[in-house]
């Protein structure tokens, strides 16, 4: 898991607020507390200010979260020792069964693990 986060750090090229949000989200995913409120608090700004600044960079908390999850999923799924349920947990999903979102993020598992 540390290797995936380290590899993701290379991906994190953005400067500005979006890049800082990515960093917080990578750290917070496993903890399960990656809400916009948590990210704003970690960056010492209000939710309103965070949303405004991300809007100025043409992005949002949700877009960055989805991007972070996709990138980490690709990296985690490259590790055959991780079960899909572990990947889902590391991506911040608490309920694996029946979750179409988890299925979407993990649908590349067979292609990635060939």
N, C-alpha and C positions, 0 to 999 in steps of 0.2 A: 504494500500500500504506500509506503514512503517513496518508492521508486516512481509510482504514478504521479504523486504530488510533485516530486522533483522534476519529472518530465513536463508536468503542466506549468511549472514555473517558467520554463523556456517559452511556452506558448503565451504567457502573460506579458505581452509586449506593450500593451496600452499604458500610456501615462494617464494622468488626470484621475478624475473621480471613478470612471469606469474601471480602470486598472486597480485602483484601491478596493473597489467593491469586489472584483474578482478575487483578490487576495483574501478578503474577509470570508467570502463564500467558500473558498477552498478549505479554509480553516474550520468553518462552522458546519459544513455538511454532515460530518460524522456525529457531531453533537446534536444534530436535529434542530438547531435553533438558527435558521438562516433567513428569518423574516426580514422584511424591509425595516422594521423597527429595530431589530438587533443590529443590522448592518449600519443604520444611521447612528445608533448609539456608539458602536465601535469606532465610527469615523468622527465622532464628536460633532454631529450636526443633527438638526431636526429632520424628520421624515420629509417635510415639505421642501426643505433646502436640498436634500438628497435627490428627491424626484425632479426638482427644477434643474439641478446641475446635470443629472443624467439626461434629461430632456435636451439640454444644451449640447450634449454630446450625441444626440440622436439615438439614445438607447434607454433601457429601463431595467429595473431590478429583475423583473421576470425574464427579459431577454438575456441578460447576463447569466442568471441562474441556469436557464436552459442551455446556454453555450458551455458553461462550466461543466454541467452534468454530461453533455455530449462528449466533450473532450476527455473528461475523466473516465467515462464509460468505455470509450475506445481503448484507453490505456489499461484500465482494470481488466477488460475482457481479453486483453493480450496475455494475461497471466492465467494459464490453465489451472493453476492451483486454487483459484477463487471460484466458488460456486456462484451461480446467478443470484441467489439470495444474499450472499455476502456483498456482491457488487451493488445490489439494490440498497442494502443498508449503508454502504459507503457513500452512495449518491444521495442519501437523506430520505429514502423512502421507508416508511415504517411498516407498511402492509404490502407484502409481495404478492400474495395470491389475489387474483381478481383485479389487479391494478393495470388498466390499459396504459397508463403512463410508464410504469416499469417495463411493460412489454415493449413499448415504443423505444425506450432507451436501450433495452437489452436485446432487441430483435436482431441486431448485427452480431450476436454472439457466435452463431455457427460460422458465419463468414470470417469473423475476426480470429476465431480459434482454429482455423484450418491449418 
